[in-house]
């Protein structure tokens, strides 16, 4: 076999190898139930646990109103909301854009940032309008004996699907129902 014939043989083998590798990779991707790069929503979400703190005055909060408090530290502003169904939700008041303090707008049922007009949905903490790049951090609540509302941690992260699940299952708690 001449040198040129060996070179042509080697190219064919490389070509066959690459074609088979490509076909195998495509087959694996097609047969995998979810793409390899995707992970479950809960894996994107981070929970931060802080010492539990009773939110003073929460048991007297009327549906459709809010209460400002500090959590987990004195310099970290938060807002407790009670929706029309009597469920409690709480969010950090730190805007995800530049850290300005947000306020609850009861007429529009949203949280607004006065700095750059960022607006968040009061039910989920999602960005409705403006420059904020992610939802607000949500504060995890517990309703204890006597209707006391306690803050027990924060949900940090960018994953909206995970936040919906938590908002509808565990993070929104009923006020003494």
N, C-alpha and C positions, 0 to 999 in steps of 0.2 A: 504494500500500500504506500502510495507516495504521500509526501507531506501535504499536498493540496487536498487529497482525498480524505486524510485524517482530519483536516481543518473543517471540511464540509460535514463530516460525520459528527464532530464535536458541536458544531452549530446546530445541527438537527437535534442532538441530545439536549442541548440547552433550551432550544425552542420547545421541545416536548415537555421538558421539566417545567418551564414557565407556564405553559398551557395547562398542564395538570395542576400545578399549584394554584393558578387562578380559578380553575373549575372547582377545586376542593374548597377554597376559601369562599367562593360564592355559594356553594352548597351548604356549608356550615352556617353562613349568615342567613340563608333562606330557611333553614330548618330550626334555627334558634327562635324560641317563642318571643323574646324581646331582644333588641339590639344590645350588643356587649357594652356599649358606652352608656346606656341608660341604667339608672338605678332607681330604687323605689323612692317616692317622695319623702318618706321619713328619714332616709339617709342624708338628704340635703339639709334637713332641719336640725338645728342645734337647740338643746334645752339647757338653760342656765338655772341652777338651783341656788336659791338664796335662803337665808333664815326666814321662816314664816313671819308675817307682820299683819296684825289686825288693821283693817282700814276703818278708822273711826268715823262714825256717822253713816256708814254704808247701809245699815239696816233701815234707816229713815229715808233713804233715797227713793223718790217717786219715779214711776216709769216715765221715760222720755227725758230724764234729767241726768246731770253729771256731777261728779265730785272730784276735785283736784287733790292729789296727795303725792308724797315723795316715796319712791321705791326703786331699787333696793336701798339706796343711800339718800341722805338728806338733799344732796345736790342733783338728784335724778328725778325729774318731774314725771308724773304719771296722771292719767285720767281714768276714773271709773265711770262707766256708762250703765244705765239701766234702761233696756229697751221696752217697747210697749207691751211685750209679753211677760215682763218682769225678770228677764234674764240679765245677769251681770256680765259685762265685758270690760277689760281694762287694757290700756295701751300706754306705751312710753309716749311722752309729749315731745320727744326729741325728733325733729324732722330728719328724714333720711337724706335730705339734700345737703344742707349745710349746718344742721344742728340747732336751728331756731326752735323756740318753744311754740308748739301748736295749741290751738284752742278748739273747744267743742262749739259748734254752731247748731243749736237745737232746732232752729227754724228749717235748716237744710238737712239736718241729721247727718252731718259730716264733721270731720276734723280739718281745720284749715291752718295753714302756715302764713303768717302775715309778711314774711320776708320776700318770698317769690311767688306767692299765690298758689302754693301746692295744696292740693285737696285730697283727703283720704276718706274712704267709706267708713262710717262709724260702726258698721256691722262686722267688717272683716279687717280693717286697717290697710286695705289695698289703695294704691294710688288711683285717683279718679282723674286728676288733672294736674299739670305742672311738671316741674323738673325732678321731683324725687325719684331716685333710681330703684327703689324697692319699697315694700310695705313697711309699716311701723312694726316695732317689736311688740309682741302681745304679752301681757302679764297673765300668768296662770293663777287662777282663783280657786278657792275652796269656800263653800258655805258650811259653816259649822253650827253646832247647837245654838239655839236662840236666834238664828238668822244672821250671825256674825259672818262677815265676809273677810277672808284672809288672802293676802297675796303670798304665793309660795315659790315663784320662779318666773322666768321669762322664756318665751319662745323666740329664738333668734334665727334669722335666715331669710333666704330669698324665695323659697319655694311656695308658690301660691296654692298648689293642689294640697299640700300638707296642711297649710293654714286653714283651708276650707274644711277639711276633715276634722281638725281640732276645734274649729269654731262651732261646728254643728254637733260634735260629739262630746268633747271633754272640756274645752276652755270656756264655753258659755254655760254657766250654771244657773239654775233656777233659784230665785229668791224665796225660799220657804214654801214652795208649791207642794 
